[in-house]
Amino acid sequence: MGDGSITPRIGNMKALLGIVAGAGASYGIYKLLSGGSFKRIKKSVTSESPVVRSSHPSEVTLQRGSLLAKVSGLDVVCARPDVASDDIIHQSPGNLEPQHLKMLLSCLQTSSNPSDRCRILLTLGNAAAFTVNQNLIREFEGIHIIAGFLSDPAAEVRVQTLNALNNLCMNIPNQEHIKVYVPQVLELIEMSPVNSDLQLGALRLLTNLSVTDKHQHLLKESITLLLSLLVVSNEALQVQAAKVLVNLSSNPDMMDDIVQAQAPASVLLLFDARTAPAVLLRLLTFAGNLKSWRPSAQVADELRRKQDCLFRVMLDESSQLHSRLVQLLSHTDAEIQAQVARILT
């Protein structure tokens, strides 16, 4: 299941501008849960290292009233100062011309102001909601330029970077370029404050990247992190973490890695009538995918010896999941009742 564009299409280009910032407390539960190591049943897939390429477009000083002055309200360095501002101000992000995107990428590289970088990234992110712009930004090496700001010192810049990459990730060819940044995105989730916009933006990106099974292997070491987020996060992050888990568990080739990942026992407490329906429905889909997996007797015995693994928490005969599912048969939501019934039959 994928996420749509982060921001809707807006007619007036001035309305594209804004800054999103995140805040919250320090995040540490994942480190507590993932401290141990254990033997893998399934052979690991080799990690891929990021390869970042740079671009150096030609630059001239932009006159006031030109594109970026209208789009982002900034004085910048870029190309085509002769573009008529009256024509540009009425364009939607989907109607930006190639030279405009080149100009924005050039401005992004030369900007020294975090606020300016945020507004440029937001404009590029909105433009990337359209397929033609997704392709152009990739052809202009824009994905690597934008991804370079995942390590920006300003949290709000990193948020807008994730949002832009999320829209670009809706394009399958772009995923080949974005996948190399998965380790950096996972690190952002681990190191960012709980319930922050940084965590939410990163999870949205991983949701879209994991819609197909092509790149899911890149997330096989993140199962414990995702399960931990389910326990400690607010509803918005719980929904997003559950979406990624549903995507991964839909792939039989990922199941060995999922069931042996360390899992907080408290994840079972979420199978409760008090859990938000949007979260509970996705958790039930995840549980249903797990239940459809049938390990051999030998594999099951080996998993039972792995303390705190997901198999023991949710699938073993000693798990309390079954009794909690039975209680949910009386849930007031008919869709939840139906999901539970399908799992139990």
Secondary structure, DSSP 8 states (H G I E B T S, - for coil): -----SS---SSGGGG------------HHHHHTS-----SS-----------------EE--TTSHHHHHT----EES-TTS-HHHHHT--GGG--HHHHHHHHHHHHH---HHHHHHHHHHHHHHTTSHHHHHHHHHTTHHHHHHGGGG-SSHHHHHHHHHHHHHHTTSHHHHHHHGGGHHHHHHHHHHS-TT-HHHHHHHHHHHHHTSSTTSGGGGGGGHHHHHHHHHHS-HHHHHHHHHHHHHHHT-GGGHHHHHTSB--GGGGGGSSTTS-HHHHHHHHHHHHHHHT----HHHHHHHHTSTTBHIIIIISTT-SHHHHHHHGGG-S-HHHHHHHHHHH-
